[in-house]
Amino acid sequence: MTKIGFSPMPCIIWRKQTNAPNKFMGSGTLPSGAYVTLEHEYILIFRKGHKRKFIHDKDKQKRRESSFFWEERNQWFSDVWFDLKGTVQNLTEKETRQRSAAFPFGLPYRLINMYSVKGDTILDPFFGIGTTMLATMTGARNSIGFEIQSDLIDYSIARTKKVFPILNKEISKRLDNHIEFVKNRENQKKKLKHFNSIYKFNVVTKQEKFLFFNKLKNIKFNHLKKEFNVSYFDAKNSFFEKEKTLFNWER
Ligand SMILES: C[S@@+](CC[C@H](N)C(=O)[O-])C[C@H]1O[C@@H](n2cnc3c(N)ncnc32)[C@H](O)[C@@H]1O
C-alpha cells in the first residue's frame, strides 16, 4: 500500500462478537495448556494522497450534512471497537454468512460515515453478499463492488430486496440514540449549546447543526446492468416516521 502511495493511519481493533459454546479449547478450567481465542480483527486505514479539502460551498454543505453526532465521534474514533451489532445481519441466514464471511452491517456503515460524505463512491473489491453496498445505500453514498464467486451475486440481490425495507431502522436508531443522549445530558444539567433545526433537537457542536440523514424511499434493480438505483427522502421528509419503502423489481 505504501509503495503505491497510500499513507498508513492508526488502525482499529474490532472485537468480534463470538458466542460459540466451544470457543474455549483445551482442558476446561484447568491450567495450563489452553489457548486464548482469537476474537478480534484489524481494520487497516490508509489515506490516498493528501488530506481531502472541501473548497466550494456546495462541497462544504455536503460535508456538513454528512456530519455525525459528537457522541458517535467519541465512540467511533477510538482504536478499539467493542459494540458492533446491527439489525441487518440478523436477517441473513447464518450459513450463508459463514460461507461468505460477511461482517456486521455496522462495520462498513460506521467506516463509510467516518471517511466519506454523501454522494461519494465507495469501491468494494470483495463484494461477498453486499453488506458494504447496503451500508453505502443507507449512508446516501454510491458504490461499486467486485465479486469473483458469481453464485453470490444472485443471493446478494435477493438479500438486498429482503433487507431494504429495514435499512431506515438503522437511521432511526441513530436518531433515537441521540435523543436518549440529549435526555441524559440534560438530566445531568449539562447544556447542549447548539440546535439542529432540521430535527429540532440540541447538539453538542456547531458542526452538527446541519446534520441530516436521507431516509431511503425506493429501490430499483436493473438486471442488465446489475445496478441498483435508490431514491431518498429529502431533509423535510426524513423525520422519525417509519416511511414505507418500495421495491421495484425490474427485468
Ligand atoms: C470476506 S468476504 C466479503 C464479505 C463482505 N464484506 C460482506 O459482508 O458481504 C470476501 C469476498 O471476496 C471475494 N473475493 C476473493 N478474492 C477476490 C477477487 N480476486 N476478486 C473479487 N472477489 C474476490 C470472495 O469470493 C468473498 O466473497
The ligand as an SDF file (V2000), in Angstrom:
LIG
                    3D

 27 29  0  0  0  0  0  0  0  0999 V2000
  -14.7600  -11.6150    3.4060 C   0  0  0  0  0  0  0  0  0  0  0  0
  -15.7550  -11.7890    2.0210 S   0  0  0  0  0  0  0  0  0  0  0  0
  -16.5320  -10.2520    1.9360 C   0  0  0  0  0  0  0  0  0  0  0  0
  -17.8090  -10.2330    2.6460 C   0  0  0  0  0  0  0  0  0  0  0  0
  -18.4930   -8.9090    2.5400 C   0  0  0  0  0  0  0  0  0  0  0  0
  -17.7440   -7.9310    3.2190 N   0  0  0  0  0  0  0  0  0  0  0  0
  -19.8810   -8.9990    3.0990 C   0  0  0  0  0  0  0  0  0  0  0  0
  -20.0900   -8.7020    4.2540 O   0  0  0  0  0  0  0  0  0  0  0  0
  -20.7790   -9.3990    2.3580 O   0  0  0  0  0  0  0  0  0  0  0  0
  -14.5820  -11.7100    0.7450 C   0  0  0  0  0  0  0  0  0  0  0  0
  -15.1710  -11.9270   -0.6330 C   0  0  0  0  0  0  0  0  0  0  0  0
  -14.1940  -11.5860   -1.5990 O   0  0  0  0  0  0  0  0  0  0  0  0
  -14.3080  -12.4600   -2.7040 C   0  0  0  0  0  0  0  0  0  0  0  0
  -13.0260  -12.4490   -3.4310 N   0  0  0  0  0  0  0  0  0  0  0  0
  -11.8640  -13.0380   -3.0790 C   0  0  0  0  0  0  0  0  0  0  0  0
  -10.9130  -12.7810   -3.9970 N   0  0  0  0  0  0  0  0  0  0  0  0
  -11.4730  -12.0000   -4.9430 C   0  0  0  0  0  0  0  0  0  0  0  0
  -11.0020  -11.3750   -6.1290 C   0  0  0  0  0  0  0  0  0  0  0  0
   -9.7500  -11.5460   -6.5330 N   0  0  0  0  0  0  0  0  0  0  0  0
  -11.8470  -10.6110   -6.8500 N   0  0  0  0  0  0  0  0  0  0  0  0
  -13.1160  -10.4390   -6.4400 C   0  0  0  0  0  0  0  0  0  0  0  0
  -13.6340  -11.0050   -5.3230 N   0  0  0  0  0  0  0  0  0  0  0  0
  -12.8300  -11.7700   -4.5900 C   0  0  0  0  0  0  0  0  0  0  0  0
  -14.6730  -13.7820   -2.0670 C   0  0  0  0  0  0  0  0  0  0  0  0
  -15.3160  -14.6350   -3.0030 O   0  0  0  0  0  0  0  0  0  0  0  0
  -15.5900  -13.3430   -0.9030 C   0  0  0  0  0  0  0  0  0  0  0  0
  -16.9520  -13.3820   -1.2790 O   0  0  0  0  0  0  0  0  0  0  0  0
  1  2  1  0
  2  3  1  0
  2 10  1  0
  3  4  1  0
  4  5  1  0
  5  6  1  0
  5  7  1  0
  7  8  2  0
  7  9  1  0
 10 11  1  0
 11 12  1  0
 11 26  1  0
 12 13  1  0
 13 14  1  0
 13 24  1  0
 14 15  1  0
 14 23  1  0
 15 16  2  0
 16 17  1  0
 17 18  1  0
 17 23  2  0
 18 19  1  0
 18 20  2  0
 20 21  1  0
 21 22  2  0
 22 23  1  0
 24 25  1  0
 24 26  1  0
 26 27  1  0
M  CHG  2   2   1   9  -1
M  END
$$$$
